[in-house]
Amino acid sequence: MWAQKEKEKEKKKGTEKQSIKKNRFLITVNVLGSAGPIRFVVNEDDNVKGVIDTALKMYAREGRLPVLGSVVSNFLLYPANAGSDALSPSEAIGSTGGRNFVLCKKQQQPHMTETRSEMIAKGSGSSWKTWLNKSFSFKISSH
């Protein structure tokens, strides 16, 4: 009799755990410039930032090209079927209603262009070797 009551308690706990269990679903992330999509399971309340992080880790683990890096803030995630804006990093992935996404690297402003144009304007150095030496020494001293 005692064993039967314990089994009933365990059964109740099991159903409570199932009701607390989060909804999970499979998503597909296409990376611009890559040969094929990445697929993995997420919780509906996972934020976009975490999904980007997971996608970047899986991409690197699989040895895909081109090499993307691992800085999450350098990427944007877009819903694949809608012509809308990028998703907010804090937004829940399940709130979009979609299962297909596109991962894009943000456009970076080149820093060397400013340095080069400043050097040309100043007339410092008449050859590219001078410019290269100054740029290289600037990079070493700035780190």
Sequence and secondary structure as in RCSB ss.txt:
>XXXX:A:sequence
MWAQKEKEKEKKKGTEKQSIKKNRFLITVNVLGSAGPIRFVVNEDDNVKGVIDTALKMYAREGRLPVLGSVVSNF
LLYPANAGSDALSPSEAIGSTGGRNFVLCKKQQQPHMTETRSEMIAKGSGSSWKTWLNKSFSFKISSH
>XXXX:A:secstr
 HHHHHHHHHHHHHHHHHHHS  EEEEEEEETTSSS EEEEEETT BHHHHHHHHHHHHHHTT SS   S GGGE
EEEESSS      TTSBGGGG  SEEEEEE     SHHHHHHHHHHHT  SSHHHHHHHHHHHHHHH 
